[in-house]
Amino acid sequence: MRTPIIAGNWKLNKTIDEALAFVRDLKPALSKAANVEIILAPPFTALSVLAEALTDSPVLLAGQNCYPEQGAFTGEISPRLLRDAGCDAVILGHSERRQLFGETGEFINRKIRAALKEELQVIFCVGETLRERQSNQTFKVLEEQLCEGLTDLDGTGMARLVVAYEPVWAIGTGQTASSEQAQEAHQFIRNLLASLFDRVVADNTRILYGGSVTPNNIAGLMAQPDIDGALVGGASLQAESFLQIAEFGKG
Ligand code: 13P
């Protein structure tokens, strides 16, 4: 019912040539990953060349961030310009943005609403730190981040929104959440969506897991009823490991 998504977040990696080489390796093998929506989020500088390189493929492109306005905002990128560069989607609220660049829930909500207005699909990231998990604050933090980020959204907006649960302690650490830990958080998020919106919205919203996903742990994660795909960092940088993840580890 919910088409799985495997999304690669390249973060601040890959020149234009490296991005093109990745796509050259990926494209011939794409047919192996059927019934999965594949999204790549390269750095801004590689977006338009990748859009051209991917024109005859089903792979979608995402920006890694955006600013909610147009105009005199030196150094920023708007949803409209992401669309213009060939993006279908944008990642918002990533923990690196929250922690390293001080993004607040209110600011992320403005970005989400601006991106949805431009008809971009939004991959909205939430997740607790290790300290928050250890002090039993996980659900409280997830609820706060979701309530703030989804303020003033309706069912139409939610139809274009994907949630990514990315526990901060699992990002780039090699320490994946266990399938059970991830499922528990995903189920909590889905139930919260049902109370914020309704059961139909909750059942239709895809919830991705992110944090040290590899070809070895993807199958266990995908076997969970509320895990609808993955947002992959490190293992998305090589076409081979990214493809294995898109095949849920079967490759
Ligand atoms: P890693 O897969 O490198 O842990 O990164 C996850 C992530 O932050 C994806 O957005």
py3Dmol code that shows the C-alpha trace and the ligand (Angstrom):
import py3Dmol

protein = """\
ATOM      1  CA  MET A   1       0.000   0.000   0.000  1.00  0.00           C
ATOM      2  CA  ARG A   2       2.871   2.385   0.817  1.00  0.00           C
ATOM      3  CA  THR A   3       5.538   2.288  -1.923  1.00  0.00           C
ATOM      4  CA  PRO A   4       8.919   2.007  -0.176  1.00  0.00           C
ATOM      5  CA  ILE A   5      11.480   4.768  -0.606  1.00  0.00           C
ATOM      6  CA  ILE A   6      15.243   4.395  -0.539  1.00  0.00           C
ATOM      7  CA  ALA A   7      16.841   7.837  -0.435  1.00  0.00           C
ATOM      8  CA  GLY A   8      20.541   8.652  -0.537  1.00  0.00           C
ATOM      9  CA  ASN A   9      21.675  11.751   1.325  1.00  0.00           C
ATOM     10  CA  TRP A  10      25.148  12.538   0.029  1.00  0.00           C
ATOM     11  CA  LYS A  11      25.542  15.434   2.471  1.00  0.00           C
ATOM     12  CA  LEU A  12      28.632  17.525   1.593  1.00  0.00           C
ATOM     13  CA  ASN A  13      30.235  14.938  -0.694  1.00  0.00           C
ATOM     14  CA  LYS A  14      30.884  14.449  -4.432  1.00  0.00           C
ATOM     15  CA  THR A  15      32.025  16.787  -7.164  1.00  0.00           C
ATOM     16  CA  ILE A  16      29.942  17.022 -10.335  1.00  0.00           C
ATOM     17  CA  ASP A  17      32.168  14.435 -12.050  1.00  0.00           C
ATOM     18  CA  GLU A  18      31.884  12.043  -9.098  1.00  0.00           C
ATOM     19  CA  ALA A  19      28.106  12.475  -9.059  1.00  0.00           C
ATOM     20  CA  LEU A  20      27.906  11.697 -12.787  1.00  0.00           C
ATOM     21  CA  ALA A  21      30.116   8.621 -12.352  1.00  0.00           C
ATOM     22  CA  PHE A  22      27.750   7.356  -9.622  1.00  0.00           C
ATOM     23  CA  VAL A  23      24.738   7.751 -11.910  1.00  0.00           C
ATOM     24  CA  ARG A  24      26.567   5.985 -14.752  1.00  0.00           C
ATOM     25  CA  ASP A  25      27.108   3.009 -12.411  1.00  0.00           C
ATOM     26  CA  LEU A  26      23.581   3.138 -11.005  1.00  0.00           C
ATOM     27  CA  LYS A  27      21.443   3.446 -14.132  1.00  0.00           C
ATOM     28  CA  PRO A  28      22.089   0.078 -15.842  1.00  0.00           C
ATOM     29  CA  ALA A  29      21.257  -1.788 -12.605  1.00  0.00           C
ATOM     30  CA  LEU A  30      18.129   0.152 -11.687  1.00  0.00           C
ATOM     31  CA  SER A  31      15.709  -2.467 -13.007  1.00  0.00           C
ATOM     32  CA  LYS A  32      16.823  -4.748 -10.135  1.00  0.00           C
ATOM     33  CA  ALA A  33      15.254  -2.376  -7.637  1.00  0.00           C
ATOM     34  CA  ALA A  34      11.640  -2.591  -8.803  1.00  0.00           C
ATOM     35  CA  ASN A  35       8.694  -1.277  -6.784  1.00  0.00           C
ATOM     36  CA  VAL A  36      10.911   1.106  -4.839  1.00  0.00           C
ATOM     37  CA  GLU A  37      11.020   4.875  -5.173  1.00  0.00           C
ATOM     38  CA  ILE A  38      14.670   5.914  -5.393  1.00  0.00           C
ATOM     39  CA  ILE A  39      15.683   9.427  -4.411  1.00  0.00           C
ATOM     40  CA  LEU A  40      19.142  10.979  -4.552  1.00  0.00           C
ATOM     41  CA  ALA A  41      20.037  14.118  -2.614  1.00  0.00           C
ATOM     42  CA  PRO A  42      23.349  15.420  -4.006  1.00  0.00           C
ATOM     43  CA  PRO A  43      24.909  18.769  -3.069  1.00  0.00           C
ATOM     44  CA  PHE A  44      23.197  21.746  -4.782  1.00  0.00           C
ATOM     45  CA  THR A  45      26.063  22.101  -7.270  1.00  0.00           C
ATOM     46  CA  ALA A  46      25.372  18.694  -8.857  1.00  0.00           C
ATOM     47  CA  LEU A  47      21.571  18.978  -9.042  1.00  0.00           C
ATOM     48  CA  SER A  48      21.012  20.299 -12.537  1.00  0.00           C
ATOM     49  CA  VAL A  49      23.578  18.051 -14.244  1.00  0.00           C
ATOM     50  CA  LEU A  50      22.137  15.023 -12.455  1.00  0.00           C
ATOM     51  CA  ALA A  51      18.620  16.087 -13.435  1.00  0.00           C
ATOM     52  CA  GLU A  52      19.743  15.927 -17.039  1.00  0.00           C
ATOM     53  CA  ALA A  53      21.617  12.637 -16.584  1.00  0.00           C
ATOM     54  CA  LEU A  54      18.527  11.086 -14.967  1.00  0.00           C
ATOM     55  CA  THR A  55      15.860  12.357 -17.414  1.00  0.00           C
ATOM     56  CA  ASP A  56      15.060   8.895 -18.773  1.00  0.00           C
ATOM     57  CA  SER A  57      15.143   7.154 -15.386  1.00  0.00           C
ATOM     58  CA  PRO A  58      12.648   6.907 -12.515  1.00  0.00           C
ATOM     59  CA  VAL A  59      15.178   8.240  -9.960  1.00  0.00           C
ATOM     60  CA  LEU A  60      13.971  11.387  -8.221  1.00  0.00           C
ATOM     61  CA  LEU A  61      16.194  14.233  -7.042  1.00  0.00           C
ATOM     62  CA  ALA A  62      16.070  16.022  -3.715  1.00  0.00           C
ATOM     63  CA  GLY A  63      17.737  19.103  -2.305  1.00  0.00           C
ATOM     64  CA  GLN A  64      19.277  18.752   1.147  1.00  0.00           C
ATOM     65  CA  ASN A  65      17.838  21.991   2.498  1.00  0.00           C
ATOM     66  CA  CYS A  66      16.032  25.164   1.465  1.00  0.00           C
ATOM     67  CA  TYR A  67      15.160  28.615   2.740  1.00  0.00           C
ATOM     68  CA  PRO A  68      11.470  29.575   3.014  1.00  0.00           C
ATOM     69  CA  GLU A  69      11.695  32.892   1.107  1.00  0.00           C
ATOM     70  CA  GLN A  70      12.910  34.335  -2.186  1.00  0.00           C
ATOM     71  CA  GLY A  71      14.953  37.527  -2.520  1.00  0.00           C
ATOM     72  CA  ALA A  72      17.747  39.190  -0.556  1.00  0.00           C
ATOM     73  CA  PHE A  73      19.013  36.127   1.322  1.00  0.00           C
ATOM     74  CA  THR A  74      22.656  35.713   0.306  1.00  0.00           C
ATOM     75  CA  GLY A  75      23.809  32.128   0.140  1.00  0.00           C
ATOM     76  CA  GLU A  76      20.388  30.490   0.436  1.00  0.00           C
ATOM     77  CA  ILE A  77      18.332  28.336  -1.967  1.00  0.00           C
ATOM     78  CA  SER A  78      14.544  28.549  -2.281  1.00  0.00           C
ATOM     79  CA  PRO A  79      12.031  25.797  -3.094  1.00  0.00           C
ATOM     80  CA  ARG A  80      11.379  27.493  -6.446  1.00  0.00           C
ATOM     81  CA  LEU A  81      15.061  27.323  -7.401  1.00  0.00           C
ATOM     82  CA  LEU A  82      15.240  23.690  -6.303  1.00  0.00           C
ATOM     83  CA  ARG A  83      12.364  22.941  -8.667  1.00  0.00           C
ATOM     84  CA  ASP A  84      14.109  24.898 -11.384  1.00  0.00           C
ATOM     85  CA  ALA A  85      17.262  22.772 -10.891  1.00  0.00           C
ATOM     86  CA  GLY A  86      15.205  19.606 -11.426  1.00  0.00           C
ATOM     87  CA  CYS A  87      14.311  18.618  -7.858  1.00  0.00           C
ATOM     88  CA  ASP A  88      11.184  16.684  -6.969  1.00  0.00           C
ATOM     89  CA  ALA A  89      11.860  16.671  -3.243  1.00  0.00           C
ATOM     90  CA  VAL A  90      13.768  18.295  -0.392  1.00  0.00           C
ATOM     91  CA  ILE A  91      15.171  16.999   2.906  1.00  0.00           C
ATOM     92  CA  LEU A  92      14.243  19.288   5.815  1.00  0.00           C
ATOM     93  CA  GLY A  93      14.948  19.243   9.548  1.00  0.00           C
ATOM     94  CA  HIS A  94      17.992  16.979   9.319  1.00  0.00           C
ATOM     95  CA  SER A  95      19.709  16.707  12.714  1.00  0.00           C
ATOM     96  CA  GLU A  96      22.898  18.174  11.219  1.00  0.00           C
ATOM     97  CA  ARG A  97      20.899  21.288  10.312  1.00  0.00           C
ATOM     98  CA  ARG A  98      19.323  21.384  13.767  1.00  0.00           C
ATOM     99  CA  GLN A  99      22.579  20.791  15.681  1.00  0.00           C
ATOM    100  CA  LEU A 100      25.265  22.479  13.580  1.00  0.00           C
ATOM    101  CA  PHE A 101      23.221  25.353  12.154  1.00  0.00           C
ATOM    102  CA  GLY A 102      20.809  25.988  15.018  1.00  0.00           C
ATOM    103  CA  GLU A 103      17.589  25.351  13.081  1.00  0.00           C
ATOM    104  CA  THR A 104      14.510  25.511  15.305  1.00  0.00           C
ATOM    105  CA  GLY A 105      11.232  23.645  14.932  1.00  0.00           C
ATOM    106  CA  GLU A 106       9.463  26.868  13.999  1.00  0.00           C
ATOM    107  CA  PHE A 107      11.989  27.633  11.226  1.00  0.00           C
ATOM    108  CA  ILE A 108      11.761  24.065   9.905  1.00  0.00           C
ATOM    109  CA  ASN A 109       7.971  24.392   9.822  1.00  0.00           C
ATOM    110  CA  ARG A 110       8.288  27.542   7.669  1.00  0.00           C
ATOM    111  CA  LYS A 111      10.569  25.669   5.283  1.00  0.00           C
ATOM    112  CA  ILE A 112       8.206  22.707   5.102  1.00  0.00           C
ATOM    113  CA  ARG A 113       5.242  24.922   4.266  1.00  0.00           C
ATOM    114  CA  ALA A 114       7.246  26.853   1.636  1.00  0.00           C
ATOM    115  CA  ALA A 115       8.456  23.611   0.013  1.00  0.00           C
ATOM    116  CA  LEU A 116       4.960  22.123  -0.068  1.00  0.00           C
ATOM    117  CA  LYS A 117       3.624  25.312  -1.671  1.00  0.00           C
ATOM    118  CA  GLU A 118       6.118  24.706  -4.476  1.00  0.00           C
ATOM    119  CA  GLU A 119       4.798  21.117  -4.710  1.00  0.00           C
ATOM    120  CA  LEU A 120       8.057  19.550  -3.613  1.00  0.00           C
ATOM    121  CA  GLN A 121       7.897  16.276  -1.732  1.00  0.00           C
ATOM    122  CA  VAL A 122       9.273  16.886   1.765  1.00  0.00           C
ATOM    123  CA  ILE A 123      11.427  14.391   3.658  1.00  0.00           C
ATOM    124  CA  PHE A 124      11.038  15.691   7.190  1.00  0.00           C
ATOM    125  CA  CYS A 125      13.654  14.368   9.647  1.00  0.00           C
ATOM    126  CA  VAL A 126      13.151  13.874  13.347  1.00  0.00           C
ATOM    127  CA  GLY A 127      15.130  11.998  15.971  1.00  0.00           C
ATOM    128  CA  GLU A 128      16.455  12.000  19.511  1.00  0.00           C
ATOM    129  CA  THR A 129      20.036  12.315  20.781  1.00  0.00           C
ATOM    130  CA  LEU A 130      21.716   9.596  22.838  1.00  0.00           C
ATOM    131  CA  ARG A 131      21.282  11.626  26.013  1.00  0.00           C
ATOM    132  CA  GLU A 132      17.558  12.040  25.290  1.00  0.00           C
ATOM    133  CA  ARG A 133      17.157   8.305  24.684  1.00  0.00           C
ATOM    134  CA  GLN A 134      19.053   7.436  27.847  1.00  0.00           C
ATOM    135  CA  SER A 135      16.827   9.723  29.896  1.00  0.00           C
ATOM    136  CA  ASN A 136      13.641   8.199  28.406  1.00  0.00           C
ATOM    137  CA  GLN A 137      12.796  11.354  26.463  1.00  0.00           C
ATOM    138  CA  THR A 138      12.617   9.744  23.009  1.00  0.00           C
ATOM    139  CA  PHE A 139       8.844   9.901  22.569  1.00  0.00           C
ATOM    140  CA  LYS A 140       8.633  13.382  24.091  1.00  0.00           C
ATOM    141  CA  VAL A 141      11.302  14.696  21.691  1.00  0.00           C
ATOM    142  CA  LEU A 142       9.678  13.025  18.666  1.00  0.00           C
ATOM    143  CA  GLU A 143       6.298  14.466  19.625  1.00  0.00           C
ATOM    144  CA  GLU A 144       7.732  17.976  20.035  1.00  0.00           C
ATOM    145  CA  GLN A 145       9.613  17.858  16.730  1.00  0.00           C
ATOM    146  CA  LEU A 146       6.610  16.486  14.842  1.00  0.00           C
ATOM    147  CA  CYS A 147       4.101  18.899  16.370  1.00  0.00           C
ATOM    148  CA  GLU A 148       6.352  21.887  15.634  1.00  0.00           C
ATOM    149  CA  GLY A 149       7.324  20.779  12.136  1.00  0.00           C
ATOM    150  CA  LEU A 150       3.790  19.884  11.051  1.00  0.00           C
ATOM    151  CA  THR A 151       2.054  22.988  12.440  1.00  0.00           C
ATOM    152  CA  ASP A 152      -0.643  24.309  10.069  1.00  0.00           C
ATOM    153  CA  LEU A 153      -0.336  21.403   7.640  1.00  0.00           C
ATOM    154  CA  ASP A 154      -3.461  19.664   6.357  1.00  0.00           C
ATOM    155  CA  GLY A 155      -4.152  16.358   4.626  1.00  0.00           C
ATOM    156  CA  THR A 156      -3.146  17.796   1.232  1.00  0.00           C
ATOM    157  CA  GLY A 157       0.251  18.827   2.542  1.00  0.00           C
ATOM    158  CA  MET A 158       0.683  15.517   4.337  1.00  0.00           C
ATOM    159  CA  ALA A 159       0.115  13.663   1.063  1.00  0.00           C
ATOM    160  CA  ARG A 160       3.475  15.073  -0.097  1.00  0.00           C
ATOM    161  CA  LEU A 161       5.317  14.589   3.162  1.00  0.00           C
ATOM    162  CA  VAL A 162       7.524  11.691   4.199  1.00  0.00           C
ATOM    163  CA  VAL A 163       8.826  11.419   7.765  1.00  0.00           C
ATOM    164  CA  ALA A 164      12.385  10.187   8.355  1.00  0.00           C
ATOM    165  CA  TYR A 165      13.145   8.873  11.823  1.00  0.00           C
ATOM    166  CA  GLU A 166      16.876   9.389  12.299  1.00  0.00           C
ATOM    167  CA  PRO A 167      18.098   8.794  15.843  1.00  0.00           C
ATOM    168  CA  VAL A 168      21.061  11.168  16.164  1.00  0.00           C
ATOM    169  CA  TRP A 169      23.164   8.531  17.964  1.00  0.00           C
ATOM    170  CA  ALA A 170      22.848   6.204  14.963  1.00  0.00           C
ATOM    171  CA  ILE A 171      23.932   8.721  12.311  1.00  0.00           C
ATOM    172  CA  GLY A 172      27.420   8.080  10.958  1.00  0.00           C
ATOM    173  CA  THR A 173      28.320   5.964  13.996  1.00  0.00           C
ATOM    174  CA  GLY A 174      27.901   2.441  12.638  1.00  0.00           C
ATOM    175  CA  GLN A 175      25.503   1.903  15.536  1.00  0.00           C
ATOM    176  CA  THR A 176      22.141   1.256  13.839  1.00  0.00           C
ATOM    177  CA  ALA A 177      19.005   1.227  15.927  1.00  0.00           C
ATOM    178  CA  SER A 178      17.847  -2.369  16.256  1.00  0.00           C
ATOM    179  CA  SER A 179      14.863  -3.230  14.083  1.00  0.00           C
ATOM    180  CA  GLU A 180      12.768  -3.357  17.269  1.00  0.00           C
ATOM    181  CA  GLN A 181      13.931   0.064  18.476  1.00  0.00           C
ATOM    182  CA  ALA A 182      13.223   1.543  15.061  1.00  0.00           C
ATOM    183  CA  GLN A 183       9.803  -0.131  14.791  1.00  0.00           C
ATOM    184  CA  GLU A 184       8.836   1.146  18.242  1.00  0.00           C
ATOM    185  CA  ALA A 185       9.668   4.735  17.234  1.00  0.00           C
ATOM    186  CA  HIS A 186       7.961   4.396  13.842  1.00  0.00           C
ATOM    187  CA  GLN A 187       4.795   3.035  15.421  1.00  0.00           C
ATOM    188  CA  PHE A 188       4.821   5.934  17.886  1.00  0.00           C
ATOM    189  CA  ILE A 189       5.192   8.408  14.994  1.00  0.00           C
ATOM    190  CA  ARG A 190       2.363   6.779  13.015  1.00  0.00           C
ATOM    191  CA  ASN A 191       0.028   6.867  16.001  1.00  0.00           C
ATOM    192  CA  LEU A 192       0.920  10.484  16.614  1.00  0.00           C
ATOM    193  CA  LEU A 193       0.075  11.301  12.967  1.00  0.00           C
ATOM    194  CA  ALA A 194      -3.308   9.639  13.506  1.00  0.00           C
ATOM    195  CA  SER A 195      -3.993  11.905  16.474  1.00  0.00           C
ATOM    196  CA  LEU A 196      -2.664  15.068  14.766  1.00  0.00           C
ATOM    197  CA  PHE A 197      -4.523  14.343  11.491  1.00  0.00           C
ATOM    198  CA  ASP A 198      -6.473  11.113  11.062  1.00  0.00           C
ATOM    199  CA  ARG A 199      -5.939   7.390  10.567  1.00  0.00           C
ATOM    200  CA  VAL A 200      -5.967   7.648   6.763  1.00  0.00           C
ATOM    201  CA  VAL A 201      -3.153  10.221   6.792  1.00  0.00           C
ATOM    202  CA  ALA A 202      -1.234   8.100   9.299  1.00  0.00           C
ATOM    203  CA  ASP A 203      -1.655   4.933   7.236  1.00  0.00           C
ATOM    204  CA  ASN A 204      -0.656   6.643   3.984  1.00  0.00           C
ATOM    205  CA  THR A 205       2.420   8.497   5.272  1.00  0.00           C
ATOM    206  CA  ARG A 206       5.719   6.825   4.566  1.00  0.00           C
ATOM    207  CA  ILE A 207       8.107   6.734   7.498  1.00  0.00           C
ATOM    208  CA  LEU A 208      11.767   6.094   6.644  1.00  0.00           C
ATOM    209  CA  TYR A 209      14.502   4.985   9.005  1.00  0.00           C
ATOM    210  CA  GLY A 210      17.935   6.650   8.844  1.00  0.00           C
ATOM    211  CA  GLY A 211      21.146   6.033  10.773  1.00  0.00           C
ATOM    212  CA  SER A 212      23.960   3.669   9.698  1.00  0.00           C
ATOM    213  CA  VAL A 213      21.790   1.770   7.221  1.00  0.00           C
ATOM    214  CA  THR A 214      23.843  -0.778   5.235  1.00  0.00           C
ATOM    215  CA  PRO A 215      23.167  -3.672   2.849  1.00  0.00           C
ATOM    216  CA  ASN A 216      23.522  -5.938   5.897  1.00  0.00           C
ATOM    217  CA  ASN A 217      20.851  -4.408   8.117  1.00  0.00           C
ATOM    218  CA  ILE A 218      18.275  -3.169   5.585  1.00  0.00           C
ATOM    219  CA  ALA A 219      16.350  -6.462   5.335  1.00  0.00           C
ATOM    220  CA  GLY A 220      15.659  -6.585   9.084  1.00  0.00           C
ATOM    221  CA  LEU A 221      14.531  -2.970   9.075  1.00  0.00           C
ATOM    222  CA  MET A 222      12.261  -3.403   6.028  1.00  0.00           C
ATOM    223  CA  ALA A 223      10.611  -6.427   7.645  1.00  0.00           C
ATOM    224  CA  GLN A 224       9.068  -4.129  10.283  1.00  0.00           C
ATOM    225  CA  PRO A 225       5.436  -3.165   9.624  1.00  0.00           C
ATOM    226  CA  ASP A 226       5.920   0.593  10.112  1.00  0.00           C
ATOM    227  CA  ILE A 227       9.273   1.008   8.331  1.00  0.00           C
ATOM    228  CA  ASP A 228       8.657   2.139   4.759  1.00  0.00           C
ATOM    229  CA  GLY A 229      12.198   2.656   3.565  1.00  0.00           C
ATOM    230  CA  ALA A 230      15.483   4.273   4.457  1.00  0.00           C
ATOM    231  CA  LEU A 231      17.352   7.552   4.325  1.00  0.00           C
ATOM    232  CA  VAL A 232      20.941   6.500   3.771  1.00  0.00           C
ATOM    233  CA  GLY A 233      24.090   8.574   4.344  1.00  0.00           C
ATOM    234  CA  GLY A 234      27.493   6.884   4.137  1.00  0.00           C
ATOM    235  CA  ALA A 235      26.336   3.740   2.325  1.00  0.00           C
ATOM    236  CA  SER A 236      24.672   5.833  -0.395  1.00  0.00           C
ATOM    237  CA  LEU A 237      28.010   7.181  -1.623  1.00  0.00           C
ATOM    238  CA  GLN A 238      28.877   4.002  -3.565  1.00  0.00           C
ATOM    239  CA  ALA A 239      26.434   2.910  -6.281  1.00  0.00           C
ATOM    240  CA  GLU A 240      26.978  -0.751  -5.399  1.00  0.00           C
ATOM    241  CA  SER A 241      26.045  -0.515  -1.715  1.00  0.00           C
ATOM    242  CA  PHE A 242      23.219   1.929  -2.454  1.00  0.00           C
ATOM    243  CA  LEU A 243      21.759  -0.522  -4.991  1.00  0.00           C
ATOM    244  CA  GLN A 244      22.022  -3.399  -2.553  1.00  0.00           C
ATOM    245  CA  ILE A 245      20.058  -1.331  -0.065  1.00  0.00           C
ATOM    246  CA  ALA A 246      17.483  -0.491  -2.759  1.00  0.00           C
ATOM    247  CA  GLU A 247      17.113  -4.257  -3.249  1.00  0.00           C
ATOM    248  CA  PHE A 248      16.687  -4.576   0.539  1.00  0.00           C
ATOM    249  CA  GLY A 249      20.001  -6.398   0.882  1.00  0.00           C
ATOM    250  CA  LYS A 250      19.269  -9.122  -1.668  1.00  0.00           C
ATOM    251  CA  GLY A 251      21.912  -7.982  -4.188  1.00  0.00           C
TER     252      GLY A 251
END
"""
ligand_1 = """\
10
13P
P 24.508 7.483 7.833
O 23.773 6.497 6.969
O 25.871 7.823 7.326
O 24.485 7.082 9.278
O 23.698 8.882 7.743
C 22.326 8.873 7.943
C 21.781 10.202 7.600
O 22.029 11.192 8.281
C 20.943 10.306 6.397
O 20.295 11.534 6.339
"""
view = py3Dmol.view(width=600, height=400)
view.addModel(protein, "pdb")
view.setStyle({"model": 0}, {"cartoon": {"style": "trace"}})
view.addModel(ligand_1, "xyz")
view.setStyle({"model": 1}, {"stick": {}})
view.zoomTo()
view.show()
